[in-house]
Amino acid sequence: MMNDYLKEKGEAYDRKIRARLRTKVKESDVPIQTIAESIGKSPPSVYRYLSLKNKSRLPIEIIVKILAAIGVNEAEFFKEVDEMD
């Protein structure tokens, strides 16, 4: 259901998510290595997920896992993304 919602929003919304997620990760001061271990991926994969140059759609499962790893509420995160210009 959430994946369909993200598809409808399009590529611009995906870029907003990545940008906000990058900011949240930086603000959290949680090391990339720790995030990678908690989501079961390698640190280079985490950097790719957060890269604004990456054109592929970021899976909702990965977004949720990263948010959990840095201790950010999922609903609040998406509310902030929706409020971005």
C-alpha positions as CSV (number, residue, x, y, z in Angstrom):
1,M,0.0,0.0,0.0
2,M,2.7,2.5,1.0
3,N,4.8,1.5,-2.1
4,D,1.8,2.4,-4.3
5,Y,1.5,5.7,-2.5
6,L,5.2,6.5,-3.1
7,K,4.9,5.5,-6.8
8,E,2.0,7.9,-7.3
9,K,4.0,10.7,-5.7
10,G,6.8,10.3,-8.3
11,E,10.5,10.9,-8.6
12,A,10.4,14.4,-7.1
13,Y,8.9,13.0,-3.9
14,D,11.6,10.3,-3.8
15,R,14.3,12.9,-4.0
16,K,12.6,14.8,-1.1
17,I,12.6,11.5,1.0
18,R,16.3,11.0,0.3
19,A,17.2,14.5,1.2
20,R,15.2,14.5,4.4
21,L,16.6,11.0,5.3
22,R,20.1,12.2,4.7
23,T,19.5,15.2,7.0
24,K,18.0,12.9,9.7
25,V,20.9,10.5,9.5
26,K,23.4,13.4,9.9
27,E,21.5,14.9,12.8
28,S,21.3,11.6,14.6
29,D,25.1,11.1,14.8
30,V,24.5,7.3,14.4
31,P,27.5,5.9,12.5
32,I,26.8,4.5,9.0
33,Q,28.3,1.2,10.2
34,T,25.7,0.9,12.9
35,I,22.9,1.8,10.5
36,A,24.3,-0.8,8.0
37,E,24.4,-3.5,10.7
38,S,20.9,-2.8,11.9
39,I,19.3,-2.9,8.4
40,G,21.4,-5.9,7.3
41,K,23.3,-4.1,4.5
42,S,26.8,-3.0,3.9
43,P,28.0,0.6,4.6
44,P,28.4,1.3,0.8
45,S,24.8,0.2,0.3
46,V,23.6,2.7,3.0
47,Y,25.6,5.5,1.2
48,R,23.9,4.5,-2.1
49,Y,20.5,4.6,-0.5
50,L,21.1,8.1,0.8
51,S,22.7,9.4,-2.4
52,L,20.8,12.1,-4.2
53,K,22.4,11.0,-7.4
54,N,20.8,7.5,-7.1
55,K,17.8,7.4,-9.6
56,S,16.3,4.1,-8.5
57,R,13.3,4.2,-6.2
58,L,14.1,3.8,-2.5
59,P,12.1,0.8,-1.1
60,I,9.8,1.7,1.8
61,E,11.2,-1.3,3.8
62,I,14.7,0.3,3.6
63,I,13.3,3.7,4.6
64,V,11.5,2.3,7.6
65,K,14.6,0.3,8.7
66,I,16.9,3.3,8.5
67,L,14.4,5.4,10.4
68,A,14.2,2.8,13.1
69,A,18.0,2.5,13.3
70,I,18.3,6.3,13.9
71,G,15.3,6.4,16.3
72,V,13.0,8.6,14.1
73,N,9.2,8.2,14.1
74,E,8.0,7.1,10.7
75,A,4.8,9.1,10.7
76,E,6.6,12.3,11.8
77,F,9.2,11.8,9.1
78,F,6.7,11.5,6.3
79,K,4.7,14.5,7.7
80,E,8.0,16.5,7.5
81,V,8.6,15.3,3.9
82,D,5.1,16.3,2.9
83,E,5.6,19.8,4.4
84,M,8.8,20.4,2.4
85,D,8.6,22.7,-0.6
